[in-house]
Amino acid sequence: GTDEHGLKIQQAAAAAGTSPPELCERVSGLFRQALTQAAISFTDFIRTSEPRHQRAVRHFWGALRDGGALYKGCYEGWYCTPEECFLPESQLAERRDAQGCPCMVSLETGHQVHWTKEENYMFRLSAFRDPLRNWLRDNPHAISPDPFYRRVLRWLEEDLPDLSVSRERSRLQWGIPVPGDSTQTIYVWVDALVNYLSVVGYPETHGAWWPAAHHVVGKDILKFHAVYWPALLMAAGLAPPERILVHSHWTVRGQKMSKSLGNVVDPSACIGQYTLDGFRYFLLRQGVPERDCDYYDEKVVKLVNSELADALGGLLNRSTALSINPSNTYPCFSESCFPKVLDYREAKGMGRASVEDYELVASVASLPLQVASYFEGFQIYKALECIALCVRQTNSFFQRHRPWKLDRKDPAEQLWLDTIIHVTLECLRVYGTLLQPVIPHTADKLLSRLAVEPEERGLSSLSFLPRYNGKPCPFEGRQLGPDTGVLFHRLEKSRHHRVEPQKL
């Protein structure tokens, strides 16, 4: 959804010669469009200007007021409009503006700040230092990855001044008025954070979801989500969210993205250049939540070509080629060629499978649980690393046994040839199933080629190589799906390394 209120929106609309509602209508439309283009599905898209959200905010404000967490006070300090917050002196530096006049700026972002003095409603944040510390000590996984959890604990060792939670209506008209006081507008962050509740039906039906919510946030807004928001919830008589998953930023060739440097990457241009699946795969494979990751064109091309086009695409191509599999079926598995053993190091002389083959089967059998656990822990990159490793192992398996050299006229050779292909296709079926959330189109193409029906693509019921364990395999003997050609086309190196920012 889109967080639409606040002074910076009011100012941006005025500068663009339009009204805040018109600006928000246009920009939220661009976000919806971007999500659709990136194949990101969602159950809801909420805008903070919607009546259902405004009603939830008014109710939440009432709960804070009734709980005695609000009082009126005079507030003065340095206010940063782009970040919509007051900053302490320790986070400021003196610089010169475009006209050469001295001014104060935020150390972290470089945004200019202005001295502001007004009468506002204040939230008793200072009263929640101990409750917040207790919550985090009792829930060590409430904020992850761990470096961010430790950062929040350090913040709670410092001073926690009360928070200004409204602005004078005369300065800020674009926002939700304070219930019962039309001279004040609710502070944009309080309004925006309540969004998490309004979308699950607060104040009536949120109990079905809350507090089992997981927030995914950028590291730059950690204090709002991990200090202010849990404190506001406690003050309103609600529990903090179950988990706050924090991610770092993408840099471009080692530099922070910024409009002034002109190094902002336009996602729609990247989708055009690398394909939707290629771009999604790169971001999820290389994005490490706990530290900033660097983005540049050659890196995307190299990774996507080697792992999607060559390793995964090549494997499908080789194992379904008509020269190898002329009947175009999912061939049978032979227990005599690949007998089940308790300790594969002692399997010599029993069948035709080598120690490495047993290692491959063990790796792929454990892959679904491993991937599920990494997905659950918000470490998508580790899940994809494990899949990529198994894809490489499967390619080695296929190469090692050279099925194209086997004599089809010899019944024993035919059994072994079928078994090699069966094992390879089973591995591909597992990879295709596990990669669905990451590269939806490529995974669909792969599974359709293997004739895996839509109802056979669930992650929870995924079982690998049942015949090895003496169980029937529903795919055995099945006609493969139509040949759809190259699974993933190799990317060309771009001639343009910088993508111009899209003007919103």
C-alpha positions, 0 to 999 in steps of 0.5 A: 500500500501507500503511506500518503499523508504528511508535510512532504506530500503537501509540499511536493503537491504544491511544487508540482502545481497539483493537490495532495489527493491527485498526487497520491492517486497518481503515485499509488497507481505507479506503485500498483503498476510496479507490483503487477509488473514484478509479479508480486501478488498481494491480498490487499493494497491499502492507502492511508487516505482510505476511510477504513484506515482513517476510522482505525487511526481515530479509534487508535488515538482514542485508545492512547488518550483513554489509556493516559499515554497522551498529554499536550506540551510545547515542543521545539527542535530540528524537524526534517521534512523528508524524513518527517521526524525531529532529530537530536543535535548529535545527528546534525551537522552544519553545511552551506545550502545552494545559495551558500548560506549556512544551514543544518542538515541530517548527518545520515541523509544530508537532508536540510532540517528547520527549527520548529516550535509548536504546541503538540500532543506528546506521547509518553514514550519515556514510560515504555523503556522498561516494557520495551526492554522486557519484550525484547529480552523475552523474545530474542527473535522479535527483530532479526537479523541479530545485528538489528536486534542488538542495535535496538537494545542499544537505543533502549540504553539511551535516553528515550524522550517523549514523542511529539505525535501531532502537528499544528493544523495550520502548518499541516492540513494534509493528514487526519485531524486529532479527534476532538481537536481540529487545530491539530493533525495526527503525526504522519508516522503514527497514522502510517504505522496504524496501517498494519492494524487497519488492514487486518480489520482493526478495531473489530476483527483484527484479533484473527491476525494480530499479533501474529504479524511479520513486518518487513522493513528497511533498516532506515526506518527501524527506530519507528518500527522497533521502538515507537510502534511497539510502545504505541501498541502497548499504550493502546492495550495491544501486543507488539507484532510477532516479528520485525524482519529488517533488510539493508539497502542496495548500493550501486557500484559501492555508492548509495543510490541518490537522485542527485548522483543520478545512479537510481536504478529503475526496476522496470528498465531492469525487468526489460533488460534481464527479464522478470525472473532474471531480475527477481532471481538476482535480487533474492539470490544476492540480497543479504538482509544484514548488510548492504549489497552492491548492484551492477550490470555485469554481476547480474548477467554473470550470475543469471547466465551461469545459474539459470540459463546454463546450470538449470536450463542446460540440465533440463535441455540435456535430460529431455533431449529426444536423442537421450529420451526418444519416447519423451516420457518420465522413464522408470527407476530401477532398484537393481541399478540404484539399490537403497542402502543404509550407508552408501560408503559401503554400496560398492558392487551392489548397483551402478550408482557411485558414492557421489550419486548417493550423496546427490540423492541425500542432498536433494532429499534434505533440500525441501526442509532446508529451503523451507527453514531458510525461507521462514528465517528470511534468508532467501539467499541461503535457500537459493544457494543450496538449490544452486549447489544441488543443481551443480551436483545434478549436472555432475551426476549427468555428466559423470554417467554419460547417458548418451554413450549407453547402448539402448539395445542392451536391456541392462544398459537401458535400465541404467539409462532410464534410471539416470534420466528418472533421477535427473527429472526428479531433481529438476521437479524438486528445483522447479517446485522450490523455485516457484516463489522466486522465478514463477514463470521459469518454474512454471515452464520447467514443471509443465515440461515435466508434465507436473500438474498444477495440483502437484506443485505444492511445497508441503507435499513435495516428496523426492524420488519415492521409488528409491524408498520403495514407494510408487512414483506418480510420474513414472511412465507419464508422457512429458509436456510439450517442448517449450524450447530454451528454459532461460535465454542467456542475457547479453551484457548491457552497453549502458551501465546506468539507468536513468531514474524514472520521474514520478 
